[in-house]
Amino acid sequence: MGIVYLILKTIVAVLSCVKSSALSSSQGNLVVHCNESEKSALVKFREDFSNSMDRFSSWITEEDCCNWRGVMCSNKTGQWHVTMLDLHGHGPAESSQGNQVSDSLLDLPYLSYLDLSSNNFLQGQVPEFIGSLKNLEYLNLSNANFRGMIPDHLGNLSQLQYLDLSGNEYALRANKLDWLLGLSSLKVLELGGVDLSLVVNWLDAVNMLPSLVKLGFFACELNTLPLRLSAINFTQLQILDLSFNKFNSPMPYWLFNISQSLSVINFRRSQLRGSIPDAFESMSYLTIFDLSDNYLTGEFPKTLGLIADDDNSTRPSLRELYLSNNQLKGSLPPSIAQLSELEVLDLASNSMDGVITEDFLNFSHLQVLVLSSNSFMVNISSDWTPPFDLDTIGLQSCQIGPDFPRWLQTQKDFVSIDISSNNISGIVPDWFWNISMKVEYMNLSSNNLGGKLPDFSSKLNLSVLDMSNNSFFGPLPHFSLSMMSLILAENMITGTISPICESLVVNNSLSYLDLSLNALSGTIPNCWTQGNNLVVLNLAYNELSGMIPNSTGHLVHLKALILGKNALSGELPASLKYLTNLYVLDLGLNNLSGKIPEWIGENMGNLMILRLSENEFDGNIPLQLCQLKDLKYFNLAGNSLSGKIPRCIDNFLTMAMVEADKSFIYDPYTVYRKALLNVLIRMNPVSSKFMVFDLALNHLSGDIPGEITSLVGLTFLSLSNNNLTGEIPPDVGSMKLLEYLYLSRNSLSCSIPTTISLLHSLAHFNLSYNNLSGKIPSGFQIASLDASSFIGNQHLCGLPLTEDCSKPLYNDFSCRIENKGLQDEVKNDDFEATSFYFGLAAGFAVSFWAFWITLLLSRSCRYAYFQFLDKWSDKIYVMIAIKVARLRNKQA
């Protein structure tokens, strides 16, 4: 587009200046003799490169080095010297690998032009000696895989006009930019991708470059944007690119103080806030204006429409305007019609409204028109003939229905078209399918369109086709050789999916296939060895039967496999264990059987969604599933699973909010997060809450593991219709995000934990048909629930049940926590008994040792003690003897 043209034009102007200086005398037909010392320096420089035979094939030592590829010489001093070294790469095929940049360049004292861009210097550092190349006017080290700190010595290059250090994989950084003060001749400064997050006064440093024409500080982690400057020195600035930063700031006022020179302003995705100043009437040179993907509010600035050609001026007016993905409101001002040279108008994804008529679209040069995702109403007469021929048409949700827009028939060369969500009805006219042979992206989804889909195999460039949520019928069409994304969900397509297999034989580029919610039947063909580039495969909600084919295991790049709500049967094929990149595995609502394989947990470590519900799986829940730490949707409900709930579930770290929620899939054809949410909502409306743990309708036994309360990120928890016993974990109150809690139809006992009243988000709650006892805890959320949530628990009382708690409460002696009063009483009794026996034993021990120690230490005590024993032993003996004699006399 125009932005590329302007940037190239500026760079070419600088290059022309630098090159004319470097080649002040043309080599032409003159006999050029390379300086021998400089040739030696070049040879030494070449030694640090590997894998570059083609690049240096002309560097033959016997020949003049001024004729070597990438080397140019000049004789402006009266002798020939190397002044230009251009070894930039042209993609991976012509990229050289360098161990380092040799300091032999110091032996090229007249070098004024050095370009080593698009090579690979293996994360080496930018050498400091470059700052000693005093005559350098052009330095390009972009996309060359450098790392580390930018050397301050670059500030010694007082002749430098062009400096580009961008694109080094975000590995370069600078803590200050004071060294820029020495570059007073600089015209182009490109530091895109350099980490400048610690630079405080970056704008002050840049403002000291009076000759600056282009400033490229995109994606520099900048977080400060001064709103004002006391004085403006860079008054020659034409191109300003501060996109992809983190300013969190309004638009700066100083922009409008250099309005007479600025032609390109790019603040895309830089976290700008506030309204757009309505002060553009003086920006007469502004050609490209990009504020897309920010947080800007307010209305469309009226003065933007005043940036136009004067009658007696050759100045270009505004050509490209990007304001998409903001929060702008209001309607378009009539002044926008004055932008007669406009080529791009992108206002998508705002909150703008109003009626768009032909008068607003009288742009003869318009190539890109994107008004999608607003509240516009495009009201155009059926016989209107546009003055433009569009390349990109984006009119999603612009209320252009119910008739199919006939003015599209005049657009013969569009590459991209989106007229989705417009309530267009009827049959798609035949002329539309063949109107543009250049089309690459076509989206007619969410309308009321019908008819049979044509054969798309002749659309050689068509790579994205979305016809979902319409009423198309008939068999699946064949698709083009370039198709990457095919979305035909929510139609009435019938027959088998064999056309997909036939197309896969000749097209291996397909990455996204969604045929869900149709009436497809038959088996899933065993043809997926040809589809190894697939990332998303969604065949859910059809009438497919049979087994999952073994060849599915060849889809090794697959991130989402969604086959739910069909009639699939049999066990899961072992080949699925090779799908190690899966984020989503949805096989629910089928007739699958057998044990849940252990390899799901062992091999699919990236899984975030696992849905095997409403099948015929049996056996225990494999402990290996606990290895799926990224799970946020776990649904095994409606099977015949038995055994206990594994206690290792506390390893679900995303559910426990120990680890952050990972993103799904981000590439041009699979913005899948939203699509996946829609699929889940169709399965179960509560799934949109999207932090789900569901084991209901099985045969699970044992208690509810206390570890489940560590899953504090859950919004949905269902364990109902099992054989669970024991108590509700007392720490359930820590799960504060819960909105759905279902524990009904088990054999749970004891009282309801009082902490349950801390669940302020709870909206759906069911504990019915258990053996719970005691008083229902009070709380706003509990009081708002229906009595049906508690019925079937014989010993529960309190609101919302009619049974009051005036009678003595039922005490379940098997409970530890809930019968707290009884437990405390028993504990007190035990404590008293224990204390008594402990005191008795201690008293005995003390008395025993006190007695014997006294005897050992006191002679008189010993004498008295043994005299006492002797006296009482005699008395006892006499008493026994008398008793025995009397007994004998009686017997006689």
Secondary structure, DSSP 8 states (H G I E B T S, - for coil): -HHHHHHHHHHHHHHHHHHHHHTSS--TTS-----HHHHHHHHHHHTTEES-TTTTTT--TTS-GGGSTTEEEE-TTSS-EEEEEE----SGGG--EES---GGGGG-TT--EEE-TT-B-TTEE--GGGGG-TT--EEE-TTS-EEEE--GGGGG-TT--EEE---STT-EE-S--GGGGG-TT--EEE-TT-B-TT-S-HHHHHTT-TT--EEE-TTS------S--SS---TT--EEE--S----B---GGGGGSTTT--EEE-TTS-BEEE--S--TT-TT--EEE--SSEEESB--GGGGG----TT-------EEE--SS--EE---GGGGG-TT--EEE--SSEEEEEE-GGGG--TT--EEE--SSEEEE---TT---S---SEEE-TTS---SS--GGGGG--S-SEEE--SS--EEE--HHHHTS-TT--EEE--SSEEEEE----TT-TT--EEE--SSEEEES-----TT--EEE--SSEEEE-SHHHHHHHHH-----EEE--SSEEEEE--S-GGG-TT-SEEE--SSEEEE---GGGGG-TT-SEEE--SSEEEE---GGGGG-TT-SEEE--SSEEEEE--THHHHH-TT-SEEE--SSEEEEE--GGGGG-TT-SEEE--SSEEEEE--GGGGG-TTTTTSS-------STT--HHHHHHHHHHHH-GGGGG--EEE--SSEEEEE--GGGGG-TT-SEEE--SSEEEE---GGGGG-TT-SEEE--SSEEEE---GGGGG-TT--EEE--SSEEEEE----HHHHTS-GGGTTT-TEEESTTSS--S-S-----TT-SSSSHHHHHHHHHHHHHHHHHHHHHHHHHHHHHHHHHHHHHH-HHHHHHHHHHHHHHHHHHHHHHHHHHHHHHHHH-
